[in-house]
């Protein structure tokens, strides 16, 4: 196996035995990235030399038997809206001033403290408000499974990099599906943690950072690091000792909901529906009790969330000069500026729907241990489109399965559960009760063992 394709857990064991070194692993990852980047365009702010220097230090620590932490010497990328000291944050937009960040944000700080080899930042669309990779700053990131398709967004580069084997560990962020949608469309695994489980700076309603990996075990390993406390997050959960590596679990007797109709948004593609139903049948065959979950999201809720986010985006850009506004992706500018005439009541009623989604999600899922659903109602769409609808008046028709768990603060994962007839991955979302992050990982691990054999990872060459 190419070292670029090895899991973080396997690399860690090999380092401990002296069979492999961080230096040779990093070189394999760099070689993979250099080979595929002309086609995938997943990376920004590449720092191979800085990572090489860190790899040499890591190698010495492993030789002394004194690694800094669980991911010492593991190659890693970070989404570019997570600050790393000395590197600017364009937020995917050419309208941003590029000022170097003064300090690492909590996820980056914890990764660096653990000895990770941070070799690049990953791409995202303008202001992170698209589920595609369309950006006025970055080149168009493409899906390794099909270069004509989007990897998803807003953690676009992270999803593509993980699927293509740019090392085993990647960090993304999610406020409405931004780690789960790329995971689903790129065939990888991710965990959107409970709000506050992974400290953020700045924190915001529904916004989390989460691991994006090829395996559940690697995400569990990464959560040991990312969940460490940081006082800068005034919304973070009290830190607690969680046995993240305790992934084995019997699903017999668990009450599982099968959710195939969210109540609003795009209809579920038949191939997506069939793959998720097959996963539910597998859990049922393993002894779980599976029941259908009725729709609970309404048109009013989805439109209200959209309205609040438009107002927030408009507040971000209204003070920009006309010259800088002209650099914003036209789709995003049209979407944000539609809020120019909103009244205070318009904005408040939109925000109130965030709370309505929270209440409805908790109430609908309360009697179940876990909920299975599609991650997205459709497979990956054309890379050139900013959203599946290509309509700034209807930009969020595809997030009806993912959005509720951001507002309710419940953990949710995305894991591959099959492929379309065209060979595109299909994501299965597994959601749990608030704070049950480990349980969601355990359920995901159970599915990882149950699911049919996976296809080889893509080369990004077609």
N, C-alpha and C positions, 0 to 999 in steps of 0.2 A: 504493500500500500504506500502511495505517495504520502510523505509526512504532512503535506498540506491538508490531507483528508482525515488525519487521525483526530480522534476526539480529545478533548481536554483531559478527561479522566485517564485515558490511555497514555497520553503524553506525560501526565504527572507521575504515573506509575513507572514509566520508562526512565524519566529523569531520576527518580529515587533509586532505581537499580543501576544507574549509570549506563544504560543501554543507548540512550539518546541524549542530546544536549539541546538547550534552547537556541544555540547559534545555528545548528544545522536545521532545526525546525523552522526558524524564521526565514532562512534562505529559501527553503522549499515554498513557503507562503509567498515570499517576494517574487519568486520565479513564476508562480501561478498567477499572481496579480499582474505582473508585467506581460504575461502571455495573453490574458483575457481582457484587460482593461481597455484596449483600443475598441473592443466591441461592447463591453458591458457598461463602462463609465460609472462605476459604483463608488469611486473614491474621490476625496478632496483632501487638500492639505496633507499630502503624503510625506512621511518623515522616516524613510527607510534607514538613514544613517543614525538618527537618534535611537531607533528601535534596535539597531545592531549594537550600539554602545550599551543599551540596557540588557541585551541578550548576553553579552560577554560578562556583565556583572552577575546576572542570574546564573549563568553557567558556573561561576566561581562559588556562588552560594550553595548550589546543589552539590558541588564537589565537597564542600565542607559539611554537607548535611544540615544546612541552615536556611531553607527557603523562607521568604518573607511571609508567604501565605498560601492559600489553596491554589492560586492561579499563577504562581511565580513561574516566569519563563513561557507563558502561554501567549501566542500572538492574538491581538485583539483590535477591533475597530470600535469607534465611538461616533454616534450620530452627531452631525455638526451643530445641532442646537443644544448640545450638552457642553458647557464651557470646559476647555482645557487651557491651562495657563500659557499665555504667549501666542495663542492662535485666535484669529477672528471668528465671529459667528455670523455668516451672511444670512442665515435663516432661509436659505434657498432663493433669496431675492436680490436682484441687481440694484435695488433701491437702498440697500443697507450700507451704512458706513462701516468700513472694515477696521475696527479697533481691536487690538489684541486683548483677549480676556486676561484679567488680573490674577485669576486663581482657578483651580479646578473646581467644577461643580461636584456635588457629593458622589455621583456614580463614577466619575472619572477619578476623583481622589481616592475612593476605595479600591479601584482597580490598580492604580499606580502604587498605592501602599502595599498591595498584595504582590507586587513584582511583575504585573502583566506587561507585555511588550506592545505598547500602543503605537501602531505603525501608520495609522491613517484615520481620518474622519470620513464619514459616509454621507452621501447626498440626500437631499430632501427637496420637496417642491416649495414654492413661495409660501413663507410663513407657516408651513406645515399644515395648510388647510386644504390639501388635496389627497385623495387616495390613489394618486398616480405619481410619476416622477417628473412631470412637467415643471420646469423651473426657468426663471429668467436669469439665473446666475449659473447653475450647473448645466453641463451637457446632459442630454437625455439618457437616463439610466434604463437599461433593458433587462428583460427577464431571461435568465440563462436557459430556461426550458424552451423558449421561443423568443428570438430577438425582436419579433414584431409585436410582442405583448409587453404590457407594463409589469414591473415587479410589484406594483402596489405602492402605497404611501401611507403616511408620510415618511416612514422609515424605509425609504426606497433602496438606497445603497446598501443598508444593512441586510435586507432580505436577499438581494442579489448576491452580495458577497458571501453570505452564509451558504446559499445553495451552490455557488460556484467553487467553494472550498478555499476562500481567502482566510484560512485559519478557522478554528472552532468556535471562537467567542465574539459576539457582537452585542452592542447595546443600542436599543431604540427607545423611542418615547411614544406614548399613546394617550389620546384624549377622546377618541371616538372610534378607535379601531386601528391605530397607526402602527402597532407592532403585529397585531393579529391578521390584518388584511394582507400585508406583504408575506407573512408566514404562510398563510393559506395559499396564496397565489404562487409562492416559490417552493412550496412543499417542505418547509422546515418546521421547527418547533419554536414556540414562544410562550412565555407566561406574562400576562398583564396582571401584575400583583394587585392586592387590595390597596386602595389609596393610602399612602403613608407608610407602606411596608418598606419601600425603597426611598430614602430621603431625596428630595429635589430642592433645587434653588434656582429660580423661585418656584414655589409650589402654586398650584392653581386647581380649581374645581375639576375633578375628573382626570387630571394629568398625572401620569406615572411614567417611570422608566422600567424597562424589563429586558431580560436576556433573550437573545435571538440565536439559536443554535441548531445543529442538526439532530441532536438527541435530547431526550428529557433529562438524562443523567447529567449532561453538561450544563443545562440550565439550573438544575438543582445545585450543582457545584458552584456555579456563578452566584446564586442567591446567597450562599454563605458569605460572600463578599459584599454584594450590593445592598443587602439588608442591614449592614452595620450602621449604627446611629450617626447622625450629624445634626448639631444644634441649629444649623441654618434653616432647617425645614420646620416651620412652626405648625405645620399640619401633620407631621409624621406621627406614626403610632409609637407607643412605648416599645422599646426594644425588648424582644423576648428570645430565649434560647429555643431554636427550632432545629430538629434533627433532619436537615434538608436531604441527607443521603438515605433516609429511611423510606424508600420508594415502594417496597413490596406491600401489596394490599389485596385481600380477597374482596371481590365486588359482590359476592353473594349476599342477598338480602337488602342491598342498597336500593333506595327509591330514586329512580332516574326519570327525568322528564325528557320527552322527545319533542322538540320545538321546531316546527317546519313552516309556520306562518306567523311572522312577527306582528302582522296587523297593519303595516304600512310599508311603503317602499316597493322596490322591484319584486316581481314574482320569482320564485325559486326555479332555477334551471332544472329540467328533468334529470340530467346526469348528476347534478349536485345533490338533488333530493334522494336519488337512488343510493348514492354512496353513503350519505348520512343515515338513511334507513338501515342499510346493511350493517353499519357500525352499531346501531341500536340493537339490532337482532343479535349481534355477537355478544353484547353485554347481557342481553336477556338470556342467551344460551349459557352464559357463565354464572347465572343465578341471580342477576339483578332484576328488580321489578320495574318495568318500563311502562310509563303512561304518557299519553299525549298531553302537551301543554297548549292551552288555548291562546290565541293572540292577545297581547296586552298593550302593545304600542299603538297609539292612535295618530291619525294625520295631524291633529292639533299639536301633539307632543313633538313630532318630528319637525314640523314647521316652526314651532316656538323655539326649539333648540337652534335651528338654522337662523332665526331672527336674532337671537341673543349673540350668536357667534358673528353674524354680520356686523352688529353694532360694535362688538369688541374689535373686530378687524378695522372697521372704519375709524375708531378712536386711535388705532395704531398708525394709520396713514394720513389722517386729515391734516396733520401739521407739516407734512412733507412739502417741499417745493414742487412746482409743476414738473420741473426737470426730473426729479427723483420719482414722482408718481408715474411718469411716462415709462419708467424702466420696469414697473411691476408687470407680471404676467397679466395680459388683458382680461383673462377669465376671472382672476382673483380681484383685479381692480373693479371690474363691473359688479362682481358679487358684493364687495365691501362698500362701494359707493352707493349701492341701492339703499343703504341704511341712512343716507344723508338727511332724509326727511322724517325719520322715525321720531315719534314723540317719546316722552318718558314712559308713558303707559305702554307703548309698543315694546320698548326694551324690557321693562319690568315683567310684562306678561310673557315675553319670551323666556326670561330667566325663570319665571315661575314654572314653566314647562319642564325645565331641568329637574325641579323638585317633584313634579308630577311623574316624570319618568322614574325617578328614584323610588317613589312610593309604590308605583305600579309594579316595578320589577321585583322589589322585595316581597310584595304581597303575592304575586303570581308564583314565585319560586320557593316560598317559605316552607311548604310541606315536602319539598324534594331535597335529597342530599346533593344531587348534581343535575345539570341541564345539558343535554346534547342538542346542538343545532349546527346548521352550516355556519362557517365563519363569514362567508359572503354568499349572497344568493346566486351569483354568477361566477364563472371562471374568469381568469385574467382577460382584460379587454385590450384594445389596441394601444400601443405605447404612445402614440401621438395625441391621444385624447386626454384632456385634463380630468374628466370623470366619465363614467359609463354613459350618462345622459348627454354629455357635452352641452349642458344648459345651466348657466349660473343661477337661474331661477329654481332649479331642481338639482342641487349639487350633491345631496346626501341620501339619495334613494337606495344606496347599496350598503348603508351602515346600520340598518334597522336591527340586525342581530348583535352587533358589537357595541353600539352606543349605550344601550341600557345598563351594561355592567360598569361603564365608566361613571355614570351618574349615581348608581347604587353603591359604588365603591367595592363591589364584589370581585374576587379574582376570576380570571377566565384565561384559558389557553387556546392555542390553535395548533393542531397537529394534522399531518396529512392522513386522509382516509380513502384515497383512490385517485383515479385519473380520468379525464374526459376521453372521448374517442379520438381527440386530437392530441392526446398525450399531456395535457395540462394538469397540474396538481389540483386537488380539491381539499379544502380545509374543513376539518371538524372542530367546532368550538366546544369546549368543556368548561362550564361555569360552576362555581361553588358558592357556598354561603360566605358572607363577609368574614374575613380573617382566615378562611380555610385554604390558604395558599398551598400548604403541603398536601392537603387532600386533592386539590386539582392536579398537582404534579403526580400524585399516586395514581389517580384515574387515568392520566395521560400515559403514564408508564404501563398501566394495565393494557391500554389500547395498543401501545407500541408492541406489546407481546402478542396481542390477539390478531392484529391486522394482517392482511395478506402480504406476501413478500413485496418489498419496495423496488421500484425500478432504479437502475444506476443513476447516480447524480449526473446532472447535465455538464457538458463541457463548455457551453456558451459559444459554440462554434457555428451554430446554424441559425 
